[in-house]
Amino acid sequence: MLALITGASRGIGESYARQLAARGYALHLVARDAGRLARLAGDLRTRHGVAVEEIVLDLAQADAAEQLYVEVRRRRTAPVDLVINNAGFGLYGEFADQPMPKIQDMLGLHLVTFTKLFRLFLPEMRERRCGAFINVSSVAGLMPLPYLSLYAATKAFMVSLGDSVGCEAAKYGVVVQTCCPGRTETDFHETAGVKAYRAPGGEQTADDVVAESLAALDRGRSLVITGRRNRVLAGLQRILPRRAVLWAAERVLRPVP
Ligand SMILES: NC(=O)c1ccc[n+]([C@@H]2O[C@H](COP(=O)([O-])OP(=O)(O)OC[C@H]3O[C@@H](n4cnc5c(N)ncnc54)[C@H](OP(=O)(O)O)[C@@H]3O)[C@@H](O)[C@H]2O)c1
């Protein structure tokens, strides 16, 4: 079995790599940080005896998906069974203050590269009538979030595309999981520029998120909201009026001076 994981150099992506290697998967790991990828790959080869390829690539670039697809096909010895679209980052603060290059990178990574990778790897799975995608979205993709506005909007895109394509792909035996973690202990918040907001607490570890996601994949489930607190939050936002959700989110996420 072969899995391709984007954003594998740390955090949730690294946990997917570790847990899939323990299940015996060969891996293609993608990220920009060559040193971290090399150390992780070496460790996984030693611990689990699996084949690991490192692909160093900036997935926010316009033609990154096509480059990655060609590179994977060149290096692989078997078809890809599982594609994990995990690479991503947050942008915290008022939308009007966000630097245009960061906006461009987020649109490139979360929308363009994600969509193209989905489109590029799906036909072969459809042909073989097996395979799976795990698209790592977020509970932020289930509701509007002031101060994380573009992040939430791009993650909502992932939920919608994943649900629709998953419905089409099911009849070919291809599973599309949209994984929605809540606040998780990784470098994400530092990268996003989150200094302080009134977070309601209760972070999950990356290992817990991934264990839930892979257990759900074993059962063929399409939408996975990890963590009990996040499932309660997601349920509440479904029944509350949208303006109440916005009001509460604004209060929780408002930057603390
Ligand atoms: N942590 C949370 O609270 C949380 C909650 C919900 C959803 N998520 C989602 O979970 C996913 C993983 O985030 P994380 O929490 O594990 O954060 P993280 O620790 O910051 O890891 C992000 C990963 O994405 C990679 N990445 C970022 N930009 C990239 C680019 N332009 N090209 C290639 N790789 C890139 C990073 O690798 P390099 O820097 O080496 O390129 C890194 O491996 C993201 O999609 C995030 O939106 C996180």
The ligand as a MOL file (V3000), in Angstrom:
LIG
                    3D

  0  0  0     0  0            999 V3000
M  V30 BEGIN CTAB
M  V30 COUNTS 48 52 0 0 0
M  V30 BEGIN ATOM
M  V30 1 N -3.4540 22.6760 14.3780 0
M  V30 2 C -4.7370 22.9530 14.3460 0
M  V30 3 O -5.2980 23.5030 15.3200 0
M  V30 4 C -5.5700 22.5730 13.1410 0
M  V30 5 C -6.9650 22.5190 13.3000 0
M  V30 6 C -7.7490 22.1770 12.2080 0
M  V30 7 C -7.1700 21.8930 10.9900 0
M  V30 8 N -5.8140 21.9690 10.8550 0 CHG=1
M  V30 9 C -5.2610 21.6910 9.5210 0
M  V30 10 O -4.3380 20.6230 9.6310 0
M  V30 11 C -3.3960 20.7100 8.5590 0
M  V30 12 C -1.9970 20.5060 9.1390 0
M  V30 13 O -1.7270 21.5790 10.0290 0
M  V30 14 P -0.8610 21.3820 11.3620 0
M  V30 15 O -1.7190 21.7330 12.5100 0
M  V30 16 O -0.1620 20.0840 11.3470 0 CHG=-1
M  V30 17 O 0.1570 22.6010 11.1670 0
M  V30 18 P 1.7610 22.6340 11.0740 0
M  V30 19 O 2.3590 21.8880 12.2100 0
M  V30 20 O 2.0780 24.0690 10.8940 0
M  V30 21 O 2.0710 21.8150 9.7300 0
M  V30 22 C 1.7450 22.3190 8.4660 0
M  V30 23 C 2.3440 21.4220 7.4020 0
M  V30 24 O 1.9870 21.9410 6.1080 0
M  V30 25 C 3.1800 22.1290 5.3560 0
M  V30 26 N 3.0520 23.2800 4.4510 0
M  V30 27 C 2.6070 24.5250 4.7540 0
M  V30 28 N 2.6950 25.3160 3.6750 0
M  V30 29 C 3.2010 24.5520 2.6610 0
M  V30 30 C 3.5350 24.8020 1.3050 0
M  V30 31 N 3.3870 26.0190 0.7510 0
M  V30 32 N 4.0400 23.7900 0.5620 0
M  V30 33 C 4.2240 22.5610 1.1070 0
M  V30 34 N 3.9260 22.2560 2.3900 0
M  V30 35 C 3.4280 23.2470 3.1480 0
M  V30 36 C 4.2730 22.3480 6.3860 0
M  V30 37 O 5.5460 21.9470 5.8810 0
M  V30 38 P 6.7530 22.9460 5.5070 0
M  V30 39 O 6.6820 24.1410 6.3970 0
M  V30 40 O 7.9700 22.0770 5.7010 0
M  V30 41 O 6.5140 23.2730 4.0670 0
M  V30 42 C 3.8480 21.3810 7.4830 0
M  V30 43 O 4.3190 20.0850 7.1980 0
M  V30 44 C -3.6120 22.0720 7.9000 0
M  V30 45 O -4.3060 21.9140 6.7010 0
M  V30 46 C -4.4600 22.8270 8.9210 0
M  V30 47 O -5.2970 23.7740 8.2960 0
M  V30 48 C -5.0090 22.2910 11.9010 0
M  V30 END ATOM
M  V30 BEGIN BOND
M  V30 1 1 1 2
M  V30 2 2 2 3
M  V30 3 1 2 4
M  V30 4 1 4 5
M  V30 5 2 4 48
M  V30 6 2 5 6
M  V30 7 1 6 7
M  V30 8 2 7 8
M  V30 9 1 8 9
M  V30 10 1 8 48
M  V30 11 1 9 10
M  V30 12 1 9 46
M  V30 13 1 10 11
M  V30 14 1 11 12
M  V30 15 1 11 44
M  V30 16 1 12 13
M  V30 17 1 13 14
M  V30 18 2 14 15
M  V30 19 1 14 16
M  V30 20 1 14 17
M  V30 21 1 17 18
M  V30 22 2 18 19
M  V30 23 1 18 20
M  V30 24 1 18 21
M  V30 25 1 21 22
M  V30 26 1 22 23
M  V30 27 1 23 24
M  V30 28 1 23 42
M  V30 29 1 24 25
M  V30 30 1 25 26
M  V30 31 1 25 36
M  V30 32 1 26 27
M  V30 33 1 26 35
M  V30 34 2 27 28
M  V30 35 1 28 29
M  V30 36 1 29 30
M  V30 37 2 29 35
M  V30 38 1 30 31
M  V30 39 2 30 32
M  V30 40 1 32 33
M  V30 41 2 33 34
M  V30 42 1 34 35
M  V30 43 1 36 37
M  V30 44 1 36 42
M  V30 45 1 37 38
M  V30 46 2 38 39
M  V30 47 1 38 40
M  V30 48 1 38 41
M  V30 49 1 42 43
M  V30 50 1 44 45
M  V30 51 1 44 46
M  V30 52 1 46 47
M  V30 END BOND
M  V30 END CTAB
M  END
